[in-house]
């Protein structure tokens, strides 16, 4: 978030920013400070690139929350859980375990509607203001 966006949000307060983070990315993501765009990983290890991007998004969200504290802009990170989207089908074709992910998705993943609920809650619950 650049300062012009922050200024717009603070003048529109109360406002909320909600980012979809990932528990998998939070724990497995490794940040290469010399390759913040993930250019080295995208072709060689897409899952590592995904995890790194989610880790960086989580870090950015925490920093945004610190910088926006007391401004009327609340910042949240939410985890949608294991939702049945086409993410695994499209991005993990190169992995031998991709079929296992697809089978697990069929049996254990929730409908995307339910994956969206944490974000909707963070955006709309009045009791979360100034949290």
KAMO-V791143 format. One record per residue. PHI is phi in radians with two decimals (none if undefined). Layout:
phi->PHI
phi->PHI
This chain:
phi->none
phi->-1.45
phi->-1.15
phi->-1.18
phi->-1.16
phi->-1.07
phi->-1.05
phi->-1.10
phi->-1.14
phi->-1.18
phi->-1.33
phi->-1.72
phi->-0.99
phi->-1.35
phi->-2.45
phi->-2.39
phi->-2.09
phi->-2.23
phi->-1.97
phi->-1.43
phi->-1.79
phi->-2.56
phi->-1.10
phi->-1.06
phi->-1.16
phi->-1.06
phi->-1.67
phi->-1.82
phi->-1.25
phi->-2.07
phi->-1.64
phi->-1.67
phi->-1.14
phi->-1.65
phi->-2.52
phi->-1.15
phi->-1.43
phi->1.28
phi->-1.10
phi->-1.27
phi->-1.62
phi->-0.93
phi->-1.48
phi->-1.47
phi->-2.64
phi->-1.05
phi->-1.17
phi->-1.14
phi->-1.14
phi->-1.06
phi->-1.06
phi->-1.12
phi->-1.15
phi->-1.22
phi->-1.11
phi->-1.15
phi->-1.11
phi->-1.11
phi->-1.10
phi->-1.12
phi->-1.09
phi->-1.08
phi->-1.18
phi->-1.07
phi->-1.08
phi->-1.13
phi->-1.20
phi->-1.67
phi->-0.99
phi->1.42
phi->-1.70
phi->1.58
phi->-1.84
phi->-1.70
phi->-2.15
phi->-2.28
phi->-1.98
phi->-2.15
phi->-2.04
phi->-1.33
phi->1.41
phi->-1.50
phi->-1.86
phi->-1.39
phi->-1.95
phi->-1.56
phi->-0.97
phi->-1.18
phi->-1.12
phi->-1.56
phi->-1.79
phi->-1.93
phi->-1.04
phi->-1.41
phi->-1.66
phi->-1.06
phi->-1.47
phi->-1.02
phi->-1.08
phi->-1.10
phi->-1.06
phi->-1.13
phi->-1.15
phi->-1.04
phi->-1.09
phi->-1.08
phi->-1.62
phi->-2.05
phi->-1.32
phi->-1.57
phi->-1.11
phi->-0.95
phi->-0.95
phi->-1.27
phi->-1.16
phi->-1.44
phi->-1.05
phi->-1.02
phi->-1.21
phi->-1.09
phi->-1.11
phi->-1.08
phi->-1.34
phi->-2.06
phi->-1.26
phi->-1.08
phi->-1.20
phi->-1.49
phi->-1.08
phi->1.15
phi->-1.76
